[in-house]
Amino acid sequence: MNEVEVLDVARDTMMTMLVVSAPILLVGLIVGLTISIFQTLTHIQEMTLTFIPKIVAVFGAAILFMPWMLRQLTDLNNRLMDKIVGLG
């Protein structure tokens, strides 16, 4: 395996990591921004108010997107195994 193939595998792995984590991170971001705007408008400055809705939203997003995330990771694994088999 030469440098080009190693960089290709690293790039593919990092891109898959970004794509798989994006939905959950975006849900957390949107919920956090919504709660922050609500706190600003109502002058409620409770620090713990953001934690429970964010945890519930991220957990729900993880359950909702889990089949798609698993498919993406399985595809990555299959591509990596094909490269390993191609070496021998």
N, C-alpha and C positions, 0 to 999 in steps of 0.2 A: 504494500500500500504506500503510495507516494504522497507528497505534500498536498497535491491538488485533491486527491480523494479524501484525505483527512479533513481538509478545509470544506469540502463539499458535504461531508457527513456532519461536521460541526455546524455549518450554515443551515442544513436541513433540520437538525435537532433544535437549534435555537429558534428557527422560524415556527416549527411545530409547537414549541413551548409558548411562544408569544400568542399564537392563534388559539391554543387550548385554554390559556389563562385569561384571555381577553374578555369573554362574556361575563365571567364571575367578577373580574375587576371593574368592568363597566357598570354592572348592577350595583356593586358597592359604592362606586363613585356617584351614580345618579341618586341613590338613596341618601347618601351622606350630604350631597348638595341640597336635596329637597328638604331634609331635616334642618340643615343650616339656614336655609332661607326662611323656613317656618319659625325657627328660633329667633332670627333677626326681626321678623315682622311682629312677633308677639312679645319680644323682650324677655323670653324665657331663656335663662342662661344655665340650664341644668346640664352638667357635663355627661351624666350617664344616660341622657335621653337618646343619644345617637347610637349607643351600643346595641340595644335589644333589636330595634328595627333593622339595623345593618346586619346583625348576625342572622336573623330570620330570613332576610332577603338573600344573603349570600348562600345560606344553606338551601333555600328553595331553588336558587339558580343552579347550584351544584347538582341537585336532584334532577332538575329540568334538563340541563345540558349534559348530564353524565353519559347517556348513550352516544351522543355526538362526540364528546371528548374521548371516550373509549375507542370509537371508530378511528379517530385521528391518530391516537397513540398506537393502535394496532397497525394502521397503515405505515406509520414510521418504523415500527418494529419489523414489519415485512420487508420494507425497503432496505433496512440495515442488514437483515438476514440474507437477502438476495445479494447484497454487496459482499458479505462474508463468504457465501457459497461461491460467488464468482471469483474469489481470490484463489481457491484451491484448485 
